[in-house]
Amino acid sequence: MIETVTVEPDLVQLRTTRRAWPSSCNVYLVHDGDGAVMVDTGLGVEPDLGALCDAAASALSAWGQSLRDIHTILLTHTHTDHAGGTVPLARRTGATVRLPVRGWAQAADPHWQAHHILPSEVQRELDAARDFDVAAHMRTDTMPQLFAEAADVDFRLVEDGDKFQAGRYRLRAYHLPGHDVAHIAWVDLDTGVAFTGDMLVARGTSLPWYPPNAGGVGGYLDSLARLGELPVRLACPGHSSVNRGIDVVADLVRATTQAVLDRDRGLLAALLAAPSAFATLDDLIYGADVRGVIPWASSVTVAHLRRLEEQGLVSRRPDGLYLSEPKAAERYLKRIAPPQT
């Protein structure tokens, strides 16, 4: 269930091999002298939590350490596949938890998970998800122990620009909203090591994913541009394998950016052909097989339509059909066309 990958002698990836939701993110361990730092925690339910503890204990033993030697948990964001296991792991290890300041609300109250992940604007468009209680699902199936219920855990809130020393890595927090309103990447500018969370496209996942209430398309593109300016040589993502080489990482940032713009292109091409219902447009972003497992996949479609509407390119008619403004749409499509190779 969990594959242990030695990234560097002092850096280990605990990679979940199960892809079907709910499943945990990648978790990282950093050797820090007599202790260790954990980056993200995965889900807070079984079998994920127990499997993570077993895998982490085995990896730490190679450094002559145990779970109790984890002194800090760093979070990239507080989606439950990244932070669901935080409270039980903090209690088991005694670790201090450092999380993005804007991530507290989602980790303390499932209402805010629902607000950011599957907002009512999205549910309005979806017959199948109209009555889906995402808050209850997240609490029951992914994160039973909320931060607000853990007064015994030492939580520290992190702002953009804050620094933390983890072994030989001097990590700086970069606020990169879009996938999540609170999303940060932990980056060491000297070594080029970066814990990028869910910023980059990952094969076999729904990424890139960016709901309208978490930064949406514009926020995500701005964050990709900011990440692309950093000298990242080793990207440690929340899902999939690590990416080595400054050119490899730069190419991945560009590929993720193009994947986002290609979704705009697909939606506008369809709307230039004919006014379309949301369900038709939704199929252009994610297939029914993905939406059947994670109804909030459709939040990305709404994020695109909201941004295109704000730009004067798309409008929603009273009958619910979407249509494009042809001349403006055609100009925009020329501007975002992929570069010729």
C-alpha positions, 0 to 999 in steps of 0.5 A, a space after each residue: 500500500 505504501 512504497 518507500 523511496 529514498 530520494 536523498 540519503 536524508 530524505 524519504 518519500 512514503 508513496 501511497 500506491 492506491 489511487 482510488 479515492 479516498 487515498 493519502 498523499 505522498 508523505 516525506 521524512 527529513 532526517 534532522 540530526 537526532 530527530 526527523 521532520 514529516 511533510 504532510 500526513 495523509 488521511 486520518 483513517 484506516 488502513 491509511 494511518 496504520 500503514 503510514 505509521 508502519 512505513 514511517 517507523 521502518 524508514 526511520 529505523 534506518 536512521 536509528 530513529 522511531 516515530 517519537 523522534 518526529 519533532 515537527 509536522 509541516 503541512 503544504 495545505 489542509 485538504 484531508 488527503 494531506 492533513 487528515 492524519 495530523 492530529 493522531 500523528 501529532 499525539 503519537 509523536 509529540 510533534 509540533 504542527 506547522 500549517 498555512 495560516 489560512 488552512 486552519 479553518 478547513 482543518 477545524 470545521 468541515 464546512 470550510 472544506 465543503 465551501 472550498 471544495 464543492 461550493 453551492 455554485 457547483 452543486 447547483 449545476 449537478 443533479 448527482 451531487 446536489 444532495 452530496 454532503 461533502 462536509 460529512 464525507 470529509 469528516 467521516 471518511 478522511 479526517 475524523 479528528 479536527 484541529 479545533 478538537 485537539 487542544 493538546 497539540 501544538 499548532 503553529 501558523 505559517 505565513 508566506 515567507 516564513 522559514 524553517 530549518 529541516 536538517 540541511 534544508 532551509 525551507 521557506 514557505 511560498 503561498 501558492 493559492 489556486 489548488 487550495 486557498 491556503 496552499 504553500 510550497 516549502 522550498 530550499 533555494 540553496 539546494 533547490 529541494 521543494 515540497 510542492 504539494 498539489 501544484 504540478 500535474 501528476 499522471 494518473 490523478 485529477 491534478 491539476 485541480 483548482 476550485 473557484 473558491 480557492 483561487 480558481 484558474 487565475 490564482 492557480 496560473 499566478 501561483 504556477 508563474 511564481 513557482 516557475 521563477 524559483 530554482 527548483 531542482 528536486 520537486 517532491 510532489 503530493 502525488 506521483 514520483 519526484 521530479 529531478 533536474 531544473 529543466 525537468 521541473 521547469 518543463 513540468 510547470 509549463 506543462 501544468 500551465 498549458 494543461 490549464 489553458 487547454 481546458 479554456 481552449 476546449 470549453 471555448 471551442 465547444 461554445 463557439 460551435 453551439 450554446 451548451 449545457 453545463 453537463 456537456 462542458 463538464 465532460 470536456 474537463 473530467 469524465 464521468 468515471 472521475 466525477 463518480 468518485 469525486 463529485 468535486 471534480 466539477 468545481 474546476 469546470 465552474 472555475 473556468 466558466 466563472 473566469 471566462 465570464 468575468 473576462 467577458 468571453 462567456 455568459 450563462 443564459 436564463 435557460 442554463 445554457 452557456 454561450 460565448 462572445 465569438 470575436 472576444 473568444 477567438 482573440 483569446 484563443 489565439 493568445 493562449 494557443 500552445 507555442 509552435 515547436 
